[in-house]
Amino acid sequence: MVFSNTSSAVRSLYLAFLCLLVAACSLNESGIREKPFTVVMLPDTQNAVNFERQKAQGFAIDSSEIFIGQMQYVAENAVENGGDVVFVASVGDVWQHAASGWDPGHSARGIVAEPGTVHRSVNRDGVLTHEIPKVAEGYRLLSDAGIPFGISPGNHDYDAWWTVAGSKPNAAGRYPAHVGGLENFRKVFGSDSQFFEDKDWYVSSFRGGANSAQLFSGGGYQFLHLALEMQPGDEVLEWAERVVANYSGLPTIITTHDYMNVRGERDYPGMDLTLVDPEYHNSTEELWQEFIRKTDQIFMVLCGHRGGQAFRVDKNDYGHAVYQILADYQDRGQAGLDAGQRVGPGARVSGIGDGWLREMVFHTYGDKPRIDIRTYSSHYSSYSSELESYAEWYKNREQPDMSDELFLAADEFIIELEDFHDRYGTPAERFGQ
């Protein structure tokens, strides 16, 4: 990864230069008009749509309107609207609360809840009457703008949270939680939902849409995207292998909710589903070892779940790079503070996301293909490098061990796709020139 160590002003000039390049769309040596394109990585939106963080519940701001503004910004920049956004990858946790404290499917297999335990994230009325409808409203904006998208369900998107019977508390005295059931998720984002039914870019699904595959195009390439459920088990991976084989040769992106932490370490889940249900789940390290590193088409993995950001590169079994990116801004709450929201006990800020998302601007032409990673807030109408207070607002809660400059660099950097043309051919070759 190439991190910039320049000042904020210089970074802003750099971004302005990139925008001029996009606008110019200059011809390259092959005579093909270069058209950079953007894939939006949408971090966890759960706190923004949380029914408890709205004015009706005494919160200082309607945080769900920040979410709607975020989706409106993406929609306005769709290709159909004259922009360059060709795809949106959601890392999951699209809403906050579960509707139940237990899951019949797990109970049928003998995995039951500890009597008297109800997870704090269970609120049936809140999720059904506010959170899910608000999420559907936001994604309708993307759909109406003609943007293909894929959503990987996160732990907050499951129907049920519970504490497993017989489990032991951790050092903090908390019992480990488990999740199950995706009926609510499938009602909104299932393969036969209003968003995906009859869409030619929605090419496959498994378990009714809990796992799904999409196609999108940009920069002379067609891409395959797979949205996988949290810590996917062997049956899911077998389905994913078949999908990749059916679309042989396409550059492939995997999105799954929980994959690595802010230190860039895999197999460090905030919720270890394999501990309770190993037949239905693989750890994140097993996901890498058993599927990603063995599948040469995969060049990128996106994830959320852990508040903050991280980036790592590993070589797969074929010697090719796999770029792995974490972005989760759910705990950012400056917008609430601006509106007068009080700080909680222990200086705790109520996170609402502040409208931050990741823009991945692909440049696939020329001798050195690359991706420009930029972090943008639709609420503040600014990139991270444009806000002088960016590190002051967020660094100590997300990356306290980083310097301000490194923190800024972690949210704005360049990925040099050194082997991309070798793996997938050049745009000129694909156009037959």
Secondary structure, 3 states (H helix, E strand, C coil): CEECCCCHHHHHHHHHHHHHHHHHCCECCCCCECCCEEEEEECCCHHHHCHHHCHHHCCCCCHHHHHHHHHHHHHHCEHHHCCCEEEEEECCCCCCCECECCCHHHHHCCCCECCCCCCCCECHHHHHHHHHHHHHHHHHHHHHCCCCEEECCCHHHCCEEEEECCCCCCCCCCCCEEEECCHHHHHHHCCCCCCCCCCCCEEEEEHHHCEEEEEEEECCEEEEEEEECCCECHHHHHHHHHHHHHCCCCCEEEEECCCECCCCCECCCCCCHHHHCCCCECCHHHHHHHHHCCCCCEEEEEECCCCEEEEEEEECCCCCEEEEEEEECCCCCHHHHHCCCCCEHHHECCCCCCCEEEEEEEECCCCCCEEEEEEEECCCCEEHHHCCCHHHHHHHHHCCCCCHHHHHHHCCEEEECCCHHHHHCCHHHHCCC
